[in-house]
Amino acid sequence: MSVSVLRASNVPFKRVDQDIQSNPNEDKAFWWGVTAQSLATLLQTSQYSEEEQLHYLQWYQQWIAGSFGPAPVDGKPHYSSSFTYDGSPLEYSLNWKEKKKDGQTVRFTIEPSSLMSGTAADRLNQVAGKDLLTAMAKHIPDIDLAKFNLFLSEFRVPNDRADEILQKFPERVPRLLVVTAFDLENGSIGAKAYFNPVPKAIHTGTSTNAVVLDAVRKWSGPAGSYVTSAEVLDSYFKTFSGDDVPIVFLLSNDCAPDSPASRAKVYVNTLANTLAQVKHAFHLGGRISGPTTEAGLEAIKEFWCHRFGLDSSDPDLENKEVLDAGARAAFVYEMRPVAEGEKEANIEVKLHMPASWLGQTDEQICKVLSTWFQKRGHADLAERYERDLKSAL
């Protein structure tokens, strides 16, 4: 985990940093020292006001810096997270929305841990995430854990079977159950959770697809349920066979009060080495449609041509194999509640391209994205994109 060099004018960080230095909790002070400067830089370069920067840094100091468990001893971590490549318990990201006037939203994902994490008492680290969100929900009114608690109960496995389950884990699959994430937007804290279905699938001898869709079907709240949308996904998956079957690898939910906007998000790895495959997965084989879906398909086509240097007028564009056979991308099917009596699914789709599709180095990836921003008319973002990212490293 690297530490950024802050601009001299970053008064909010200096103010909170002075407070943490007097904190007797050495673990918390350590994690603040190795993680908070990058957050401060991202907030600043993403043009958050000083008031917002201070608000979010104080919140981070209060709740997040102390959630990573004991500090490493002699360079050896007490618990090494497996959801990042380097074992870090934290991953920052920026959410850029083209039509959003304020530009970028800073967000991050963490795996909370404790003294018990990774030990015989909690081999799969099933407790720390719930403990953090439960404590935070008592003080932050925007956080509601009804859906989180349901999904956690559906994904948890007996701790006394954890070692047996871990022995059967596929390679490159994070050896954990749940991580939490936060969007820092408009002064509020948007909390989310991400559940790994692999432990439950191994324990019950079923597929990750079944684990996730069964859990989603069990939610029913004032705004409705996800049953209709889950059935649409299930019917799409069943059109595939063998190694071509889309693989569900995550379930996420908004930790917010139930409303027509509250989401359950199903993450799926799907074959995607041609534009035709990508479009088929995006509209679920014609099962969803409408202006939002059509706009998404057009945006994908434009970016696909930009990234792979293709001619949009080429009659064979959609069938050109631009990646290795078997290449997969992540599709996120965001489901919103459907009220009782309504028959149409409410699904919005997002395509997550692996970073390796964009380049093999940070510089190559930045160039692809910067030129894309320029092409879309966002000259300011294109000009500062690489510089801002470097400043946060």
Secondary structure, DSSP 8 states (H G I E B T S, - for coil): -------TT-HHHHHHHHHHHT-S-HHHHHHHHHHHHHHHHHHHHTT--HHHHHHHHHHIIIIITTSS-S--BTTB-SS--SSSTT--SEEEEEEE-TT-TT-EEEEEEE----TTBTSTTBTT--SHHHHHHHHHHTT-TT---HHHHHHHHHH---GGGHHHHHHT--TTS-S-SEEEEEEEETTEEEEEEEE--HHHHHHHT--HHHHHHHHHHT-EETTEESHHHHHHHHHHHTT--GGGS-EEEEEEEE-S---TT--EEEEEEEE-SSHHHHHHHHTTTTT--SHHHHHHHHHHHHHHHHHHT--TT-TTGGG---S-TT-EEEEEEEE--B-TT--S--EEEEEE--GGGT-SSHHHHHHHHHHHHHHTT-HHHHHHHHHHHHHT-
